[in-house]
Amino acid sequence: MEIMNIEHRLPSLSEYNKLRSAVGWDGADEQAASEALRHSLFSVVALDGDAVIGCGRVVGDGGLYFYIQDLIVHPDYQHRGCGKLLMTELMSFVKKKARSGAFIGLMAAEGLGKYYESFGFRERHPKAPGMYQIIR
């Protein structure tokens, strides 16, 4: 694993959008993205020097529901331990804040189910599927 710096802070809107673009995610409305970042319960960034190379957020109500959101690692730094460092920080926050019975969720990209299982997550039962909707 490379030596990277981890900071507990939000990525700037520019840093966030650069990471999203680097991994091929659709562009987000800047006003919506700015508001979303501001409303994060917790956020962490990974840095190589001054450059943000990864980020992750926890969103939710801070009581019963917590969601791991926007775990993004720049492709040049994937498979080098950066995601694990970010995820460890996010889960540390959740474990400090969540009480017994709290729901911790995330949406995993294709092929990453086993990765998240290493952090204690499991797939939902087929009789209780997760669902989503995107406003266009």
C-alpha angles and dihedrals in degrees: 000000000000122000107258131168119239121203128186099228142100119270112243115253089255093050091047094050092047090054092047090051093046091058094043099253118152116263114265124223103263096225092048092046092049091051092045092053091049091053095052115125090214137353137188134189132198118217137197100198104313095334119103106228099171145006143183137187141200115217132174140087096305092234117058102359131051125169129193104225138180099007095176128170121183109248092241088063102039119120091024101097099267095116091049091053091049094045092048090055093047093050092046089057092047093049091052094049107032120087129208111300096022116145117231113192142174141170110237123209116239112289096015099096094102090048092057092043086066086065093051100267123134135190118264117254114263089242089059103043123181114240136192144182130204120207112226 
